[in-house]
């Protein structure tokens, strides 16, 4: 029989280390417990929030008035299919451990996603991506509990609705699915992805014309550590949720207006397949007058990366939201573009 914890602290479960308690908390180590917990909440009219690694999450100071279901399902299985390697990982597997597992075996496809905190179950929700790769490139199936149907379903890539840091799970039908496991189709002996300029430059400096997957992983971890984007004990920038704002993607007319405001500055940009252009949120923040290490009370910007908001002693969720609003307003006033947050907000908190 389920025995939910009541008024359970949530701050220890998220990387910002802030936020109030959950009205109820259940940790599920198997699929049966997930289904039982969802049924328990439905019978009582209690809303459900699914918690993974808490690395992309801002929890309100008054907490969550509902059931927080912490996913702790573990296990990795593999099978070879038509020359490819299908790797299925339970939703509670640590993401970087899975990436290391695949790199060590020479299976290409996830190497540039090294060092990203969190659990496997979050990767299709956010369509996690970095350094020229994203989960949508290799994902072949998502096994999930469909709360609407009351059954376990398997969704293929086309059914996931992937976009830039987005998916059906995040914005198309938020809350409908509880991810149980994810399958990725990788390439045994495949060449690593070295399209990203920072990776290519580092490999060239090291004289690695034909780098291995392990060497690319090492380079990615090196770059991420230089920006405090690998969560490590003792790092003063560790209390963050990574990139706080999405890189804006704009159409041609909006880009022209931003260029006019940029007053001749060389603004980085990346053309997208649909004709729009992706801009650097970090560049916009810096050119709007914000600097690395800038603080406002107990919160501020990382000393190593302008895009990361960090918490210091005494920080509260309302402080994070207030500072994020200030940054967003500064960018909008300077360039006329509105930044959107990457992390998810729980409870009564939002930037609007």
C-alpha positions as CSV (number, residue, x, y, z in Angstrom):
1,X,0.0,0.0,0.0
2,X,1.2,3.5,-0.9
3,X,2.3,5.7,2.0
4,X,3.0,9.1,0.6
5,X,5.3,11.5,2.6
6,X,3.4,14.6,3.6
7,X,4.7,18.1,3.5
8,X,8.0,16.7,2.1
9,X,10.8,19.2,1.4
10,X,11.6,19.6,-2.3
11,X,14.6,21.9,-2.2
12,X,17.0,19.0,-1.7
13,X,15.6,17.4,-4.9
14,X,16.5,20.3,-7.3
15,X,19.8,21.8,-8.3
16,X,18.8,25.4,-7.3
17,X,18.2,24.1,-3.7
18,X,15.2,26.4,-3.2
19,X,11.5,26.0,-3.0
20,X,8.8,24.9,-0.6
21,X,7.5,21.4,0.2
22,X,5.2,19.0,-1.6
23,X,1.8,18.3,-0.1
24,X,2.6,14.6,-0.9
25,X,5.7,12.9,-2.2
26,X,6.0,9.3,-3.6
27,X,9.2,7.8,-5.0
28,X,8.6,5.2,-7.6
29,X,11.2,2.6,-8.3
30,X,9.1,0.5,-10.7
31,X,6.3,1.0,-13.2
32,X,3.6,-0.6,-10.9
33,X,4.3,2.1,-8.3
34,X,4.0,4.8,-10.9
35,X,0.6,3.5,-12.0
36,X,-0.5,3.1,-8.4
37,X,0.6,6.6,-7.5
38,X,-1.2,8.2,-10.4
39,X,-4.3,6.2,-9.5
40,X,-4.0,7.3,-5.9
41,X,-3.9,10.9,-6.9
42,X,-6.8,10.6,-9.4
43,X,-9.0,9.0,-6.8
44,X,-8.5,12.0,-4.5
45,X,-8.5,14.8,-7.1
46,X,-4.9,15.6,-6.4
47,X,-2.8,17.1,-9.2
48,X,0.4,15.2,-10.1
49,X,3.9,16.6,-10.8
50,X,6.6,14.3,-12.1
51,X,10.1,14.9,-10.6
52,X,13.3,13.7,-12.2
53,X,16.7,15.1,-11.4
54,X,15.4,18.6,-10.7
55,X,18.1,20.3,-12.8
56,X,15.6,22.2,-15.0
57,X,13.2,23.2,-12.3
58,X,12.2,26.3,-10.3
59,X,9.9,25.5,-7.3
60,X,7.8,28.3,-5.7
61,X,8.5,29.2,-2.1
62,X,5.1,27.9,-1.0
63,X,5.8,24.6,-2.6
64,X,3.5,22.3,-4.6
65,X,-0.1,21.6,-3.5
66,X,-0.3,18.2,-5.0
67,X,1.5,14.9,-5.4
68,X,5.1,15.0,-6.5
69,X,6.0,11.7,-8.1
70,X,9.8,11.2,-8.0
71,X,10.9,8.8,-10.7
72,X,13.6,6.3,-9.6
73,X,13.2,3.6,-12.3
74,X,16.5,2.0,-13.2
75,X,17.9,-0.3,-15.9
76,X,19.6,-0.3,-19.3
77,X,19.1,-2.9,-22.1
78,X,20.5,-3.1,-25.6
79,X,19.8,-4.9,-28.8
80,X,21.3,-4.8,-32.3
81,X,18.8,-4.0,-35.1
82,X,19.9,-3.8,-38.7
83,X,23.4,-2.7,-37.9
84,X,22.3,-0.1,-35.3
85,X,22.3,-0.4,-31.6
86,X,19.1,0.2,-29.8
87,X,19.7,1.3,-26.2
88,X,16.7,1.5,-23.8
89,X,17.1,3.2,-20.5
90,X,14.7,3.6,-17.7
91,X,13.5,7.1,-16.9
92,X,15.4,7.3,-13.6
93,X,18.8,6.5,-15.1
94,X,21.3,9.4,-14.7
95,X,21.7,10.9,-18.1
96,X,25.4,11.4,-18.2
97,X,26.0,7.8,-16.9
98,X,24.1,6.6,-20.0
99,X,26.1,8.8,-22.3
100,X,29.4,7.5,-20.8
101,X,28.0,3.9,-21.1
102,X,27.4,4.4,-24.9
103,X,30.7,6.2,-25.6
104,X,32.7,3.5,-23.8
105,X,31.1,1.0,-26.1
106,X,31.8,3.0,-29.3
107,X,28.1,3.8,-30.0
108,X,27.9,7.2,-31.6
109,X,24.9,9.6,-31.3
110,X,25.0,11.0,-27.7
111,X,28.6,12.0,-27.2
112,X,28.0,15.8,-27.5
113,X,25.3,15.5,-24.8
114,X,27.9,14.6,-22.2
115,X,27.8,16.4,-18.8
116,X,24.2,17.4,-19.0
117,X,22.6,16.9,-15.5
118,X,19.3,15.2,-14.9
119,X,17.7,11.9,-15.7
120,X,16.9,10.0,-18.9
121,X,13.1,10.6,-18.5
122,X,13.5,14.3,-19.0
123,X,15.4,14.1,-22.3
124,X,12.4,13.7,-24.6
125,X,10.3,16.2,-22.7
126,X,12.9,19.0,-23.2
127,X,14.4,17.6,-26.4
128,X,17.7,18.0,-24.7
129,X,20.4,19.3,-26.9
130,X,23.9,20.8,-26.9
131,X,26.9,21.3,-29.2
132,X,25.2,20.2,-32.4
133,X,23.3,17.2,-31.1
134,X,19.8,16.8,-29.7
135,X,17.8,13.9,-28.4
136,X,15.4,14.0,-31.4
137,X,18.4,13.0,-33.6
138,X,18.6,9.5,-32.1
139,X,15.4,8.8,-30.1
140,X,13.4,5.9,-31.6
141,X,10.7,5.3,-28.9
142,X,9.3,6.6,-25.6
143,X,7.5,4.2,-23.3
144,X,5.1,6.2,-21.1
145,X,2.0,5.9,-18.9
146,X,-0.8,7.8,-20.7
147,X,-2.8,9.2,-17.8
148,X,-5.7,10.0,-20.2
149,X,-6.1,6.5,-21.4
150,X,-4.9,4.8,-18.2
151,X,-2.5,2.6,-20.0
152,X,1.2,2.3,-21.0
153,X,1.9,3.4,-24.6
154,X,4.9,3.5,-26.9
155,X,5.4,6.7,-28.9
156,X,7.6,7.0,-32.0
157,X,9.6,10.1,-32.9
158,X,6.9,11.5,-35.2
159,X,4.4,11.3,-32.3
160,X,6.7,13.2,-29.9
161,X,6.3,16.6,-31.6
162,X,9.9,17.6,-31.2
163,X,11.0,21.2,-31.5
164,X,13.7,23.4,-30.2
165,X,13.9,22.4,-26.5
166,X,10.3,21.4,-26.8
167,X,8.1,18.4,-27.4
168,X,4.5,17.1,-27.2
169,X,5.3,16.1,-23.6
170,X,6.2,19.7,-22.6
171,X,3.8,21.9,-24.5
172,X,1.5,19.8,-26.7
173,X,0.0,17.7,-23.9
174,X,1.7,18.7,-20.7
175,X,1.1,16.4,-17.8
176,X,-0.6,13.7,-19.8
177,X,2.3,11.3,-20.0
178,X,4.7,9.9,-17.4
179,X,7.8,8.8,-19.2
180,X,8.9,5.3,-18.1
181,X,11.8,4.5,-20.5
182,X,13.4,5.9,-23.6
183,X,15.0,4.1,-26.6
184,X,17.8,5.6,-28.6
185,X,19.1,4.2,-31.9
186,X,22.9,4.7,-32.0
187,X,25.7,3.9,-34.6
188,X,28.3,1.3,-33.5
189,X,31.7,2.5,-34.7
190,X,30.1,5.7,-36.0
191,X,32.0,9.0,-36.4
192,X,31.6,11.5,-33.6
193,X,29.8,14.8,-34.2
194,X,32.3,17.6,-34.4
195,X,30.2,20.3,-36.2
196,X,30.2,22.7,-33.3
197,X,32.9,25.3,-33.6
198,X,34.2,25.2,-30.0
199,X,34.6,21.4,-30.2
200,X,36.4,21.5,-33.5
201,X,38.8,24.2,-32.3
202,X,39.7,22.3,-29.2
203,X,40.3,19.1,-31.1
204,X,42.4,20.9,-33.7
205,X,44.5,22.4,-30.9
206,X,45.1,18.9,-29.6
207,X,46.1,17.6,-33.0
208,X,43.1,15.2,-33.2
209,X,42.1,15.2,-36.9
210,X,40.1,12.0,-36.4
211,X,39.0,12.0,-32.8
212,X,37.3,9.1,-31.0
213,X,34.0,9.3,-29.3
214,X,35.8,9.4,-26.0
215,X,38.0,12.3,-27.1
216,X,34.9,14.3,-28.2
217,X,33.2,13.5,-24.9
218,X,36.3,14.7,-23.0
219,X,36.3,18.0,-25.1
220,X,32.6,18.5,-24.4
221,X,33.1,18.0,-20.6
222,X,36.1,20.4,-20.7
223,X,34.0,23.1,-22.4
224,X,31.1,22.6,-20.0
225,X,33.3,22.7,-17.0
226,X,34.8,26.0,-18.2
227,X,31.3,27.4,-18.0
228,X,30.3,25.6,-14.7
229,X,27.8,23.6,-16.7
230,X,28.8,20.4,-15.1
231,X,27.4,20.2,-11.6
232,X,30.3,19.5,-9.3
233,X,30.6,19.8,-5.5
234,X,32.4,23.0,-4.4
235,X,31.7,25.0,-7.5
236,X,30.1,28.3,-6.4
237,X,28.1,28.3,-9.6
238,X,26.6,24.9,-9.0
239,X,23.3,26.1,-7.6
240,X,21.8,26.7,-11.0
241,X,19.5,25.0,-13.5
242,X,21.9,25.6,-16.4
243,X,20.8,27.9,-19.2
244,X,18.0,29.9,-17.8
245,X,16.8,31.4,-21.1
246,X,16.2,29.9,-24.5
247,X,18.1,31.2,-27.5
248,X,15.4,33.2,-29.3
249,X,14.5,32.1,-32.9
250,X,13.2,35.0,-34.9
251,X,11.9,35.7,-38.4
252,X,13.5,38.0,-41.0
253,X,11.6,41.1,-40.1
254,X,12.3,40.7,-36.4
255,X,16.0,40.1,-37.1
256,X,16.2,43.3,-39.1
257,X,14.7,45.3,-36.3
258,X,17.1,43.7,-33.8
259,X,20.1,44.4,-36.1
260,X,19.0,48.0,-36.3
261,X,19.1,48.2,-32.5
262,X,22.4,46.4,-32.3
263,X,24.1,49.5,-33.8
264,X,26.7,47.8,-35.9
265,X,27.6,45.1,-33.4
266,X,28.5,41.7,-34.8
267,X,25.7,39.6,-33.5
268,X,26.1,35.8,-33.7
269,X,23.3,34.0,-35.5
270,X,22.5,30.5,-36.8
271,X,20.1,30.1,-39.8
272,X,17.4,27.5,-39.2
273,X,15.8,25.0,-41.7
274,X,12.5,26.9,-41.7
275,X,14.1,30.2,-42.7
276,X,14.2,31.7,-39.3
277,X,17.4,32.6,-37.4
278,X,18.5,31.5,-33.9
279,X,20.2,34.2,-31.8
280,X,22.5,33.9,-28.7
281,X,20.6,34.7,-25.5
282,X,23.9,35.1,-23.7
283,X,25.1,37.6,-26.2
284,X,21.9,39.6,-25.9
285,X,22.1,39.6,-22.1
286,X,25.7,40.8,-22.1
287,X,25.0,43.5,-24.7
288,X,22.1,44.7,-22.6
289,X,24.5,45.6,-19.8
290,X,24.6,42.4,-17.6
291,X,27.9,40.9,-16.7
292,X,29.2,37.6,-15.4
293,X,29.1,37.4,-11.6
294,X,26.6,40.2,-11.3
295,X,24.4,39.8,-8.3
296,X,21.2,41.2,-6.9
297,X,20.9,40.1,-3.3
298,X,21.3,36.3,-2.9
299,X,21.0,35.6,-6.7
300,X,22.9,36.6,-9.8
301,X,24.6,35.4,-12.9
302,X,27.2,32.8,-13.0
303,X,30.8,34.0,-12.9
304,X,31.5,31.8,-16.0
305,X,28.4,32.0,-18.1
306,X,25.9,34.9,-18.5
307,X,23.1,32.5,-19.4
308,X,23.1,30.8,-16.0
309,X,21.3,32.2,-13.0
310,X,22.8,31.0,-9.7
311,X,21.5,31.0,-6.1
312,X,23.6,31.9,-3.0
313,X,22.9,31.5,0.7
314,X,19.5,32.8,1.6
315,X,18.1,32.8,-1.9
316,X,14.4,32.1,-2.4
317,X,12.4,31.3,-5.6
318,X,10.9,34.8,-5.6
319,X,14.4,36.2,-5.7
320,X,15.3,34.1,-8.8
321,X,12.1,35.2,-10.5
322,X,12.6,38.9,-9.8
323,X,16.2,38.8,-11.1
324,X,15.1,36.8,-14.2
325,X,12.4,39.4,-14.9
326,X,15.0,42.2,-14.6
327,X,17.3,40.4,-17.1
328,X,14.5,39.8,-19.5
329,X,13.2,43.4,-19.3
330,X,16.7,44.7,-19.9
331,X,17.1,42.6,-23.1
332,X,13.7,43.6,-24.3
333,X,14.3,47.3,-23.7
334,X,17.7,47.1,-25.5
335,X,16.9,44.8,-28.5
336,X,13.1,44.5,-28.6
337,X,13.2,40.7,-28.2
338,X,11.5,38.8,-25.3
339,X,13.5,36.0,-23.8
340,X,11.6,32.9,-22.6
341,X,12.7,30.7,-19.7
342,X,14.1,27.2,-20.3
343,X,13.3,25.7,-16.8
344,X,9.9,24.6,-15.7
345,X,8.1,26.5,-12.9
346,X,6.1,24.7,-10.2
347,X,3.6,26.2,-7.9
348,X,2.4,29.8,-7.8
349,X,5.6,31.2,-9.4
350,X,6.1,32.5,-12.9
351,X,7.9,35.3,-14.8
352,X,4.7,36.8,-16.0
